[in-house]
Amino acid sequence: MELDQTVETSAAKADIKTRTEEKTADMKQQPAEKASLIADQIREKAEQAVRLVRDNTPDSVRGKTAQAATQVWDGATRAGQYAADMTPDPLLERADQAARAARGNRAPLLVAGAVIVALVLVRRSRARRR
């Protein structure tokens, strides 16, 4: 009789352990599914907003905007070329070295940038409270 109870108890404990593991796995999966669902909803809303703006913007305005964007792009290209032409070679070499170093150390630079942005935002919020 005791052996039967011990076996039943062990089986019940094993069943509880299995159910607990299954529930834990389900609970871990739920946040990922919710995040995916929310991301899909946000993407869908953004696409709707783009379509709405595109549909409500007159063709003449879109044409002028495209023309202005092309002019800005051309101007920026010319300015960049002018700056490159007028910059002394040693300075260009140093800028190239700095760019290579930045590409090689992106993570620390991104962290430093994020810290600087956070500090600026904190300072602004404190200044507004005064």
C-alpha positions in Angstrom: 0.0 0.0 0.0 2.8 2.4 0.9 4.6 1.6 -2.3 1.5 2.5 -4.3 1.1 5.8 -2.5 4.8 6.6 -3.1 4.5 5.8 -6.8 1.3 7.9 -7.0 3.0 10.8 -5.1 6.0 10.6 -7.4 3.8 10.5 -10.5 1.8 13.5 -9.2 5.0 15.4 -8.5 6.3 14.6 -12.0 3.0 15.7 -13.5 3.1 19.0 -11.6 6.7 19.5 -12.7 5.8 18.9 -16.4 2.7 21.2 -16.2 4.8 23.9 -14.6 7.4 23.6 -17.3 4.7 23.8 -20.0 3.1 26.9 -18.3 6.5 28.5 -18.1 7.2 27.9 -21.7 3.8 29.3 -22.6 4.4 32.4 -20.5 7.8 33.0 -22.1 6.2 32.8 -25.6 3.3 35.2 -24.9 5.4 38.4 -24.6 7.1 37.6 -27.9 3.8 37.0 -29.6 2.3 40.2 -28.1 5.4 42.2 -29.2 5.1 40.8 -32.7 1.4 41.6 -32.8 2.0 45.2 -31.6 4.8 45.6 -34.1 2.5 44.5 -36.9 -0.2 46.8 -35.8 2.2 49.8 -35.7 3.5 48.9 -39.1 0.0 48.7 -40.4 -1.0 52.1 -38.9 2.2 53.7 -40.4 1.3 52.3 -43.8 -2.2 53.7 -43.5 -0.9 57.1 -42.5 1.5 57.1 -45.5 -1.4 56.2 -47.9 -3.6 58.8 -46.3 -1.1 61.5 -46.7 -0.3 60.4 -50.3 -4.0 60.3 -51.2 -4.8 63.7 -49.7 -1.7 65.5 -51.1 -2.4 67.1 -54.5 -0.2 66.0 -57.4 1.2 69.5 -57.8 2.4 69.6 -54.3 4.0 66.2 -54.6 5.7 67.3 -57.8 7.0 70.5 -56.2 8.2 68.5 -53.2 10.1 66.0 -55.4 11.6 68.9 -57.4 12.7 70.6 -54.2 14.2 67.4 -52.8 16.2 67.0 -56.0 17.5 70.5 -55.8 18.5 70.1 -52.2 20.2 66.8 -53.0 22.1 68.4 -55.9 23.1 71.4 -53.8 24.3 69.1 -51.0 26.3 67.1 -53.6 27.9 70.2 -55.0 28.7 71.6 -51.6 30.3 68.3 -50.5 32.3 68.1 -53.7 33.4 71.7 -53.2 34.4 71.0 -49.6 36.3 67.9 -50.7 38.1 69.9 -53.4 39.1 72.7 -51.1 40.2 70.6 -48.1 44.0 70.0 -47.9 45.1 66.4 -48.4 46.5 65.9 -44.8 43.2 66.9 -43.4 41.4 64.5 -45.7 43.7 61.7 -44.6 43.0 62.4 -40.9 39.3 62.5 -41.6 39.6 59.2 -43.4 41.5 57.7 -40.4 38.9 59.0 -38.0 36.1 57.6 -40.1 37.8 54.2 -40.2 38.3 54.3 -36.4 34.6 55.2 -35.9 33.5 52.3 -38.1 35.7 50.0 -36.1 34.3 51.1 -32.8 30.6 51.7 -33.5 29.3 50.2 -30.2 31.3 52.6 -27.9 30.5 55.5 -30.1 26.8 54.7 -30.1 26.8 54.4 -26.3 28.6 57.7 -26.0 26.2 59.3 -28.3 23.2 57.9 -26.4 24.7 59.2 -23.1 25.2 62.7 -24.6 21.7 62.8 -25.9 20.3 61.7 -22.5 22.4 64.3 -20.7 21.1 67.0 -23.1 17.5 66.0 -22.5 17.9 65.9 -18.8 19.5 69.3 -18.8 16.7 70.7 -20.9 14.0 69.3 -18.7 15.7 70.7 -15.6 16.1 74.1 -17.3 12.4 74.2 -18.1 11.4 73.4 -14.6 13.2 76.5 -13.2 
